[in-house]
Amino acid sequence: MVQEEENRMPIERFAPPAPGAPEGARSATGGAPGAAPTAIIRWSANRKKDVVLRLMRGESLDALSRELGVESYRLERWLQRAMAAIDEGLRERGDDPLERQLREATHRIGELSLEVDVLRREREARRPFAKKRSSR
């Protein structure tokens, strides 16, 4: 009977999802109770947004990191990206005058370039014949 137990493949046990883990997510613990999870859990943008909002409300980074099982440097990176996106979204200036001038100049260059191509083809198509000698 001891030999039978040695030949069996170890059965992975699945722990219940950690607090803050995506719905339906389970982590494989490799059979040992209390072992570190081996499965990688992906975070959606909405879940990251919820975590960042909690950080913005003043929750402790360390406490949130422990609760969610996410490294604190990763949470800080999410917060920095969110703040940068907020700054970009709140810019009051609509259309920058220099950007408008650049767009107009680029458009004009395109028109002139097309005109040059058309004139070049037209000139190549009208090859003059040899000059006729005058009848005098």
Secondary structure, DSSP 8 states (H G I E B T S, - for coil): -HHHHHHS-----EE---TT--TT--EE-TT-TT----S-----HHHHHHHHHHHHTT--HHHHHHHHT--HHHHHHHHHHHHHHHHHHT----S-HHHHHHHHHHHHHHHHHHHHHHHHHHHHH-----------
